[in-house]
Structure formats: C-alpha cells, structure tokens
Amino acid sequence: MENEIKLASGAMVALGVATAALVVMPYLQVRDVPAPARLQPYTDAQLRGRQVYIANGCVYCHSQQPRDRSLGPDLERGWGRASVPGDYVHDKPHLLGSMRTGPDLLNIGARQPSKDWHLGHLYQPRAYVKESIMPSYPFLFSVKDEAEAQREGEQPLKLPPGYGPAVGRVVVPTPEALDLVKYLQALDRTYPVLPAPAKP
Ligand code: HEC
C-alpha cells in the first residue's frame, strides 16, 4: 500500500509542478498585457470572418506568429517583426498555429490589401500562384448567370483569364467569403512596438 501512496503523491507533485510552470506562470506573465495603441479591436464582420477561418482549418497550414530574427528569417520573408503578447489581446482563441505549409498570415492585410486578390485566391489559388498546394474553397462562392448577379447587385470576381466559368456565367462570393476577406485584410500588426528591456 505504501508504494501506491508514494506513486500517487509523486504523480500529483509532478503534475502540480508542470501545471505551475506551463499554465499558471505564463498566465500571470501575460494576463495584464495592454493592447498596443494602434491595434484595433475586430469589427463584427471581421469576427464572423475569423470563424470562417477557424471552420475551414486555415490554421492547420498557416501560423500567425512571425519569429525573432535570431530564430529564423521571418523578417526577410516579409512576414513582419517578431510578434509580442500585446498583438493578441483581441484574439480569443488565439490562432498562433504550429504548421507553416503556407506563409505566416499575422500581417497578410498589410502585405496583400487587395480584396479582389484575396477572393480570387480563395476561389482558386492556382490562378495566382501556379504551383500552389493550397486547397481551393469553391463552396465559399456561387456560380450564376451574369444577368442574375447584376439584378441582385452582386459583384462578380475578377479572375485571371482562363479561370472563370463558361461565357455568360460569373462567380460571386458568399457572405462568408466576404467576411473572411475582411478578417484577412484586418491582419496587420506592422505598428512599431517597444523592444523588450535589455537583460541586466
Ligand atoms: C493545405 C494547406 C493550406 C490550407 C488548409 C490553407 N492554405 Fe493558404 N496557403 C497555403 C500555401 C502553400 C500558400 C502559398 C501559395 C499560395 O499563395 O497559394 C498559401 C497562401 C495563402 C495566402 C497568401 C499568403 C501570401 O503571403 O501571399 C493567403 C492569404 C492564404 N493562403 C489564406 C488562407 C486561408 C484564408 C485559408 C483557409 C480558408 C487557407 N489559406 C488554407 C496552404 C494552405
């Protein structure tokens, strides 16, 4: 019996130490971090777009955490400065991601502000990047007669030649696609942040 008690209490201590080091201490470190002055909270449309981002698993291929120069060439890749905890105060849950099958997206709104490009790229990535392995998201769009789209006041996609539907038909974005693009355009943490204080 004595051994079982030792085993159980040893396990509890190990669990307690791990929880303190990996959950409690990081929480205390970042819970009071203020929002950087130039970071805007998400609008309702951007928050809906964020849900579309989550629902479609974009996070499985895209990180949102450019690293410091000492850890990798993210700055040279044009992904922006290393992120700081304050960059994420409005992100619940955060979408840091751990896979980088595609580029980091924390600053995609600054790098690629064009709505037309984003919509077309979501409809067919290979229309813009020939060898892209990103999946297309045709279900975020509908294909209809040009006249019908015009009647309903919808703006058809401007796709590169050869990637559009048959003559007389057009591709129009669903509200989900439009919200998703608003979210992507809002991803911009290019404002300056103070460097971390030097270690004594
Ligand atoms: C299977 C992995 C994969 C998934 C899932 C994926 N992507 Fe991508 N994405 C890529 C790759 C690879 C690229 C680079 C080639 C390209 O631009 O198409 C890319 C590029 C991009 C770019 C352009 C980045 C730049 O710096 O030019 C954006 C924006 C983007 N993806 C958004 C999304 C969104 C939004 C979703 C979810 C709806 C998504 N991706 C899902 C792999 C993926």
Boltz pocket constraint, residues with backbone or C-beta under 6 A from the ligand:
constraints:
  - pocket:
      binder: B
      contacts: [[A, 52], [A, 53], [A, 56], [A, 57], [A, 58], [A, 59], [A, 60], [A, 61], [A, 62], [A, 101], [A, 102], [A, 103], [A, 104], [A, 105], [A, 108], [A, 111], [A, 112], [A, 125], [A, 126], [A, 129], [A, 132], [A, 133], [A, 134], [A, 135], [A, 137], [A, 180], [A, 184]]
      max_distance: 6.0
